[in-house]
Structure formats: C-alpha cells, structure tokens
C-alpha cells in the first residue's frame, strides 16, 4: 500500500514535469542567485518593518520548497538552501495569473529561483515579497512526512541526501565536522607544518597493526593494499627534510563495523622533527581545544549526558598507574609477571595466548578494565614495547615506549609517540611482526625494506600523532555512533 501510494505521487509529479517540458520550462540553467537565506536572516534579522520599507533590499534566492500555505490570491512558502530557511510571500498581484498558477502547481521538494524585496510580516517574520519565480528542478520523489522525517537510522545513512534535506541536526553535525577539520588544518599550518598527500594504494601496508584491504594492479601485475595509515610515508618525508608535515587522510582497515569503527575513516596525522611525545601531547591538547572553540564556540561540551571541559589541562597517567587504580587487586602486584597477568585475564574471562608477553597481557587488561572508565580527557603513557612496534624505547625503561593514547568519553581519540629512528631496532621489530603474522596474526605488520632504507639515511628525533577525525566529531557533535558523522558510512547492499 505504501509503495503504491509512493508510485501514485511520483506519477503525478512526472505528469507535471511532462507539462513543464512541453512548455519549454524544464530544468533551466540561466538562474544565478545573489544571496543566501541564512545570510539575509543574520544581516537583516534585527531591522524593523519601517527600516525595510524605507530602504528596500532586493534579493535573488535559489532553494528547495519546504512548505507552502496557499490562501487564494496570496500564499506563504518556505525555501531552504545550505545556509538556512526564509519565508516567501507569493501573490497573484505580484506574479500575474499564469506564474501564480504555476506556483500553486509546485510540489514540496521542488527547487525554485525567486527575486523579491525583503519585508516584515504582521507577525514580525522576515520574508521575501516575490516578484518573479521559476522552477529550476522538479523533485520527482516526495520528501518524508514533515513530523516524522526519516525515523529509520539505516534509511538516513543510506539516503543521506534526503537526511540532509529534512534533518537540521544532520546538517549541523556536518557543519561541525567541516569547522573541526578546518580548525585542525589551520592550527598546524599556522605552526609551519606542510600538508602532504601520500599513496592510498601501497605495495607494503604499514603504520598500524590492522588487516588491510587487498587489490590488484593489472598493468603492473602486482598486489597492492589500501593504506591502513600514512605514517611510514610521512616519516619518509621527514627523512627528506620536510620536518613538519601533516596529512588529513582516508584510511582503510578490513575489520568489523561498530558504533566506533567504519572500514573507511579519516585521520589527521602529523610529524614534527626535533620534538618528543611530551611536546606532541601538548600540541594534541591545544589543537583539540581550538577545534572545539571553532566548531562550537566553547570548550565546555556535553557528550551523551556527560559534561566535559576541554579547556582544563588533560590528565596524564601511565598504563601501569591506570591499571592499578582501576584494579585494587593489582595495586601491589608485579605487573610484569606474565603469570600474574594470566591469572587476571582468566578472572576477566579473557583469552591469554602463550606467545603473549607481559606487555600484550597488560594491554588486554587495560582495555577491559580501564579504557571505558576514562571519561574526562586523559593521556595514557608508557605503553609496553611489545604493542608499540613503531615507537621509541624509553631511555630509563627500555621495556616501555615514549608513547601515549588520548582517551575521552571512554574511547581512544589519538595515538602518538616519539618515533623510532634507529633503523636496526626498527628492522628487528619488523621481523618480530613478520613472525607474528606467520603465526597467524592477520593484523601484524609487514616488513618494509624501503622504509628501513630511508631510516638508514638518518631521521632526526621526531614526534608523531594520529588523531581520529570521526571520533573527535562524534564528541563535539554529541553523536553516539560513527555512522552519524560520516556522510556515507558503509552498509550492507540494499535489498531489492
């Protein structure tokens, strides 16, 4: 019944389009607007009716017809463009009988162009008194019902174009995203960083422990991988003398989908020579604070009912400190004793593979018992060497690395470290990753011989950070799922 009703409505609209075609009015391309609805509201929203009458303001607008109230010889309507909405006053006296009749024959969702003069109605609403009007693009499908919109999340994600038309909150989310990305880019450029572009198809995937997507280049007859991170290429640039470099990049990881994970996602990665992980933490904190201010106008935010103040200094704890704090039974235990950690994993009903060292076991405990409780901004530092194949060893404790992860609202937002620039150490760690891969770890890294060769030319002491754009936007836009902040998230094929 619903499908038949939709088909009937679409047929009516197609019949109208056929009439417009026969009259030569379908899909014209000569209309040029000179104003946006939201800009007019912002600029003239405070002018009273008298001022608007004394200084007539002409405007030409293009937008989508979102509502209409026909009242005989005069009507009111609302049109929407990317900046917002404005009310139209449309009358037969101003347009003439023929054009006014065409206006009454329009459907909601049609895109129109109008010329007119701003005025204020008796109820005080800023409006455009229309003097000319034309249909620019016919909407053959009706918009969702006004009061229900797109209630089904999957429909909203699958038909994002409709979601953007009818859901103001969705438009606001992606405005926040755009302003967030711009603020991060500006913050780095103002500090002298160069923006780079590195390969998305790579002969050797690297820069993270993740399962890659695999493709094949026919002309070269070679296997290629969609990048899981741009890290190793950006550090090659540091070797080459581009000592402050960043990329806002798309990464691809052949992993599960959840409220926090999408196979294709956006990261900001930056690298700075002659810096360490402490400086990287400071810059991460500064950039996130500036992004919140730019996107929201404040650093005090609310996320899913949790109040978070990004303006305050972020907490800093080591992995060991955080595990002890959240596991009283481990407060005085030796957290480098594999047997102690194995017993704790068993208590938590978590797997423990014999090949895991104390570092891997400790991180499994951290992720289960600590990570979800770190609601306020917290840097977790001193990650074990075993789980940090690209990070520099700590000078005082070579079993841990100068690495951090930033946790907010119980999830990781950023990962950074003092980079490993010792080619022999890096080569040995790559070999250990290859052994893990041979043993069945699909997420372990490949051996990248060219990257080792680059390090052999000498890379200065360097700090690097990867910041998840999607997760940061989730935080700032108060969205519970990563799908809400990606314009076109991955979905299963639509059933016919």
JOKATA-V522258 format. One line per field, one symbol per residue. ss: DSSP state (H for helix, E for strand, L for the rest). burial: # if it has 16 or more other C-alpha atoms within 10 Angstrom, else .. A space follows every 10 residues. Layout:
ss = ???
burial = ???
This chain:
ss = LHHHHHHHHH HHHHHHHHHH HHLLLLLLLL LLLLLLHHHH HHHHLLLLHH HHHHLLLEEE EEEEEEEEEE ELLEEEEEEE ELLEEEEEEE EHHHHLHHHH HHHHLLLLLL EEEEEEEEEE LLLLLEEEEE EEEEEEELLL LLLLLLLLLL LLHHHHHHLH HHHHHHLHHH HHHHHHHHHH HHHHHHHHHL LLLEELLLLL EELLLLLLLL LLLEEEELLL LEEEEELLLL HHHHHHHHHL LLLEEEEEEE EELLLLLLLL LLLEEEEEEE EEELLLHHHH HHHHHHHHHH HHHHHHLLLE EEELLEEEEL LLLLEEEEHH HHHHHHLHHH LLLLLLLHHH HHHHHHHLLL LLLLLLLHHH HHHHHHHHHL HHHLLLLEEE ELLEHHHLLL ELELLLLLLE ELEEEEEELL EEEEEEEEEL LLHHHHHHHH HHHHHHHHLL LLLLLLLLHH HHHHHHLLLL LEEEEEEEHH HHHHHHHLLL LHHHLLLLLL LLLLLL
burial = .........# ..##.##..# .....#.... .....###.# #..#....#. .#......## ########.. ....###### #..####### ##.##...## ..#..##### ########## .....##### ########## #.#......# .....###.# .#####...# #.##.##.## #.######.. ..##...#.# ##.####### ###....... ...####### #########. .######### ####...... ########## ###.###### #..####### ######..## #.#....### #..#.#..## .###.....# ....##.#.# ##.##..... .#....#### ######...# #..####### ########## ####....## ########## ########## ###.###.## ####.#.... ..######.. ##.##...## ########## #########. #######.#. ......
